[in-house]
Amino acid sequence: MRVPFSYLDRQFADVDAYLEDVRKVVVRGDFTLGPELQEFERRFASLHGLPHAVGVGTGTDAITMALEMLGVQKGDEVITTPNTFIATVGAIAMSGARPVFVDSEDGFVIDPNLIEAAITPRTRAIVPVHYTGNMADMPAIMPIAEKHGLTVVEDAAQAIGASIDGKGPGSWGAAAAFSLHPLKNLNVWSDGGMILSRSSELIDKLRLHRNHGLVNRDESVVFGRNCRFDNIQAVVGNRLIAETDVITSRRIENGARYDAAFAGLAPHLVVPRRRPGVKHVFHLYVVRVERRDELLKFLQDRGVEAKIHYPKPIHLMPAAAYLGYGEGDFPMAEAHGRTALTLPSHQHLTEEEVAYTIATVQEFFNGR
Ligand SMILES: *Cc1c(COP(=O)(O)O)cnc(C)c1O
């Protein structure tokens, strides 16, 4: 049996309804900032129980632009964790700020107990990452940010539909940044980003900046960029957004099946701690495994497309050399790099594929 990591061929096996909607936009010649995008922004905001959303070109731009519009600038420091996708840190660097790392905890998200030690007079913001679809510990992070006068931008690229005590991304920080990249839980056919905020002032600034600072066709009030969410992608988003609850609940069911099946395998395979009240949406289902590389090969040889997110923590990447960190600085992130293993958990897996994945993992441990 083959258990694929990507689901795009299954998701868009029946593409005609999408193409019919795209056709209407093409025939109308309405390619930028059209009514489809407005509708998608409205629905994206209401999905998260918030008043405003603004679509931008990518999830990476969503983070950079939110930081910039909240006043982060060159010379500032922005705290995040090295245990994330590279884009979080690249987005901070593109704002001109210096990324400052804090280690992650056992659930793969930033450890709030370590944040205060990293704060300096130059610290301006914190970017907690809801990594793997698990919410960062926002009830612990927000009081620290408030005490030190720091702004918070949530990296929610992997966390559409996630929440803590019913409160999702964007309900905690000044803004939350999302990605609609084809491999994110809610996806379009190309790149796309979304920013949620409770502040209409921030949203208005972002709307100006994504479109050359133009208030109308002929007048710019501030120099901005061209960073718009594509209207044709909004067509795709408007079809798929209705399925978000199904996408999310299937992923949660798959995660729960894996959790239950693997509970007895510790310490050889450890299911991360699940914090009460957290709705983890399993963008990635990640476990920690002592003999990770052996298990990875065992699974791949048997058709289960397991992956590693990610083998090298960001503080050890060549791009981060100028920050001056070294091996041993973030033991948890480094341990995750050596032990993390991701199993397919997407919404298009069949019952049999999940059962086969479980049986193959169990066979590895029983056989040795
Ligand atoms: C995907 C991702 C991003 C960047 O999103 P893009 O749309 O690919 O630019 C940022 N942060 C995290 C954690 C991501 O997974």
The ligand as a Tripos MOL2 file, in Angstrom:
@<TRIPOS>MOLECULE
LIG
   15    15     1     0     0
SMALL
NO_CHARGES

@<TRIPOS>ATOM
      1 C1          4.3580   27.9670    5.2640 C.3       1 LIG1
      2 C2          4.8400   28.7310    6.4310 C.ar      1 LIG1
      3 C3          5.1520   30.0980    6.3590 C.ar      1 LIG1
      4 C4          5.2150   30.8700    5.0580 C.3       1 LIG1
      5 O1          4.1160   30.8020    4.2600 O.3       1 LIG1
      6 P1          4.2670   31.0250    2.6670 P.3       1 LIG1
      7 O2          2.8520   31.2410    2.2290 O.co2     1 LIG1
      8 O3          4.8590   29.7700    2.1310 O.co2     1 LIG1
      9 O4          5.1230   32.1960    2.4380 O.co2     1 LIG1
     10 C5          5.5230   30.7560    7.5110 C.ar      1 LIG1
     11 N1          5.5830   30.1180    8.6800 N.ar      1 LIG1
     12 C6          5.3160   28.8000    8.8110 C.ar      1 LIG1
     13 C7          5.3760   28.1740   10.1600 C.3       1 LIG1
     14 C8          4.9420   28.0550    7.6850 C.ar      1 LIG1
     15 O5          4.6950   26.7580    7.8170 O.3       1 LIG1
@<TRIPOS>BOND
     1     1     2 1
     2     2     3 ar
     3     2    14 ar
     4     3     4 1
     5     3    10 ar
     6     4     5 1
     7     5     6 1
     8     6     7 2
     9     6     8 1
    10     6     9 1
    11    10    11 ar
    12    11    12 ar
    13    12    13 1
    14    12    14 ar
    15    14    15 1
@<TRIPOS>SUBSTRUCTURE
     1 LIG1         1 GROUP 0 **** ****
